[in-house]
């Protein structure tokens, strides 16, 4: 009988500011107990973002597809989920039985229908549940709760954002996108290094008529490459990234239709953004503004 050992993915929790160790689990001091290495997961489960479709509890079935709650197995021994919070833990699968121990979670508060997702999704796993796959749907049953999932029909977590930059580096995917509402524009970065793992994210929000008086770059990374982005006035001719060694890289200008006074400048800048600065120039090459050195 094949046993699958799955460990909590720390990268999943990092997206929401949580943290979790991903090192070896310590055994009793005397005698030492070796920790077996994770084994391969069933191909029918791994590297799929499972989207929760329905919850059946106390004889009542609720359609929760619009809440976009997910459960993922990354194929390398990690599992994680997102309902209200991001969560993950050590999982053991034996035959059709599945159980979770050492559960970790971020600590956000949610209201309305989303408030019950964490309890409904984790209670069967902690107590021990059965699982089955039929016609592309994953069903997990335990503690009087039935959870039915299907493969998620979107790659990135944010469904209603308009892409600015999107791409792949090997198995890694990334996207810089924007959303607008209530006089504000949100710029959002989402990326992950391989399918089935949690997404890392960052972002900024600015008024549509934001007066950019100084440069404030943000940075993220994917597949070992640093990506920077920042708003700059529509009046500047060029924005470059000056890394800590003095090497200059021109950033690409992207027009955001909802932003009336500024554009986004963005691009990959090498292996790290730490110590780098953004510099804007006029059409004649005159330096206009220079940001502070980025500390990360």
N, C-alpha and C positions, 0 to 999 in steps of 0.2 A: 504494500500500500504506500503510495507516494505522499510525503508530507512536504508542504510548502511553508517556509518561514519567511515572513515579510516584516521589514523594519520601517519605522516612521521616517518619512522624508522631510528633513529639516527645511529644504528649499520651499516646500509647500507652505509652511507656516510663515516663512520670512516675508511672503507677499503681503501679509496683513500685520506685520510687526511682531508676530509671535516668534518663539524660538524653541528648538528642540534638539537635543544631542542626537547624533547619528552614529556614535561610536559603538564599540562592543558593549554588550550588557555584562555587568559584573556578576559573577557567580559567588557562591558561598566561599568564605575564606578557607575553610577546612572541611572536607577535601575540595580542591578546585574542580569546577564542573566546566568542561569545554563548551563553547558556544558554536553550534554547527553553522557553516556558511549557508546563506539563503540558496535555495534551489530554484530552478526555472519554474515559472508559473504556467498554467495552461494557456496555450496560444489563443483560446477563445475568450480569455479574460484580459490578457495583457495589452498594454499600449492602446487602450480605448478609454475615452472619457464617457463614463456611463451617466446618463442624465436621468434623474428620478422622475418618473411619470405619475405614479399613483402610490398612495399610502392607504392601506386597509387596516383599520384599528377598531376594535369593539364592534365589528360587523359593518362599519361605515367606511366606504371608499371615497377618497378625495383625489381629485385630479390636481397635481401640483407641478405640472410640466412648465408652467409659466414662471415658476420660482427658480428654475435653472440650477437646482441642486445637483451635485455630481459626486461620483465615486470613481477613483482611478487606481489601476495597478500598472506600474511602469515597466514591468518585465525584468527588473534587476533586484527584486526583493523589497520594494517599497509600495505602500498603499496610502492613500489620503482621500479626504472628502471635503466637501463644502456644502453647508446648508445655510445656517446663519453665520457660523464660524467655520474657519478652516480647521480640520482635525486629522489625526493620523495615529497609528499605533502599530504594535507588533502583532502580526496576524498569523494564525496557523490554519491551514486547510488540510483536512484529512477526508478523502472521499467527497461526500456531499455536505460535510460539516465545516463550518467556518467560525472562528472566534478571534477576538481582539483582546490584547492585554496592553498595559502601559500606555493608555490612551492620552494623547496630548491635544490641546486645542487652544486657539486664540480665545479672547474673552470679550467679544463684542455683544452688545444687547440688541435684540431685534423685537419688533412688535408685529401684531397681525398674524397672518398665516405662516410667515417665515419663522416665527418664534418657536414653533414645535418641531422644526426640521431636525435640529441637532439631536434631540431626545429620540425622535422616531428613527433616525438613521443609525445612531450609535447603540441604543439599548439592545437590539437583537444581536449585534456583533459582540458586545461585551459579554452577554449572557450565553452566547453560543447559538448559532442559527444554522439552517440548511440553505443551500443555494442550488440553483438549477438554471440552465440555459435552454431556451426553446424559441425558435423562429426569431433569433436575434435579440431576444429579451432576457435580461438577467432578473431572476426573482430571488430575494432573500427573505426567509421566514424565521421568526423567533419572537418569544415573549408576547405572543398574541398580535404581532405586527407583520404585515406582508408589505414588502417594498418591491416595486417593479421598475426596472430601468431599461433604457434603450441607448444605443450609441448616440452621443450628442451630435447634432447636425451643424455645429459651428466649431471652428478651431479656437478662436480667442474668447475669453470670458465676457468681454463687453460686446453685446450684439448690435447696439444702435449707434456705434461710433463710425465716423467717416475716415477711411484710411488716408494718411499722409505718406508714410513709408511702410512697406511691408516686404518681407523676404524670408529666405531660408539660408542657413549655413550648415550644410550637412543635414543632420536630423533636427537641428535647432530652428525655431521659427521666431519671428519678431514682428512687431507692428507699432508704429507711432500713429495715433489717430486723434480726431477732435470731435467734440460735441458742443452744442450751443443751446442756451436756454436762460431766460430771465436776465438778459443783458450780460451774461458771462460766457466765456469760451473755456472749455476744459481740454487740455492737451494730455493724452494718456499713452504711456508706454507699457506694452505687455510682451513678455518673452518667456520661452522655456527652452532648455537644451535638448530635450528629447520627448517624444510622444508619451503621454500617460503620466507625466510628472506635473507638479503644480506650476502655475505661472508666477513669475516675478513681475511686479508692476511699480510704476511711479507716475507722477503727473504734476501738472500745475494748473491753476485757474486764474484767468485775467478778465477784466471787463472788455467788452467788445471795442470800446474806445480808449483803451488803456494808453496812458502817456508814458512811454518807456524813457525814463531819465537815466537809467543805469542798466547794465547788462547783468542778468542773473541766470547763468547756465545751470542746467540739470544734467545728470549723467546716469546711465545704466549700463549693463553689460550683458552680452549673450555670446556663448561659445568662445569665451576668452577674449572678446573684442569690446572695447568701450565705445559707447554711443552717446553723443551730447546733443542737447537741443535747448533752444532759448528763443524768446520773443525779441525782436528788434524793430525799430521804427521803419515804416515804409520809405522814409527818406534816405536811409543809408544805401550805399551802393554794394557793399560787400561785408561779410563777417567771416573772420578766420579764427581757427583754434590754434593757439600757441602752446605746445606742450611743455612739460617741465624742462626738457632739454633744449628748447628754443626752436624746434621744428614746427613749421606753420602748415596748416591744412585748411583750405577754403571749405566752408560749410555751404550746403545747398539751401537756396531760398524756396520756401513753400508758401503759397498764398492760401489764407484761410478766409473763405467768403464772408463769414460772420464777423471777422476782425477788421474794423474800418481803419485803424491807425497803425497796425503792426503786422508783421509776418513772422513765421517760424523759420529759423535757420537750424539745420540739423545735419549730422553725419557721423560716420565712424572715424575715430581719431587714433587708432592704435590699440595697444594692449591695456592701457590705463589712462584714466582722465585725471588722476591725482596730480595736483600741482599745475594743471593747465589753466589757461585764461582765454576768454573770448575777447576779440578785438574787432570793432566796427570801423569802416572807412568810408569816406566820401568818394565821389566819382574821380576826383583828382589824386586819390591816394592818401589824403590827409586822415590821420587817425582821429576818430570822433569819441569813442568810448572804449574803456578796457575794464573787464570784470576783475574781481578779486580772484586769486588763485583757488581753484576748487580743492577742498580738503579730502576728497575721496575719489 
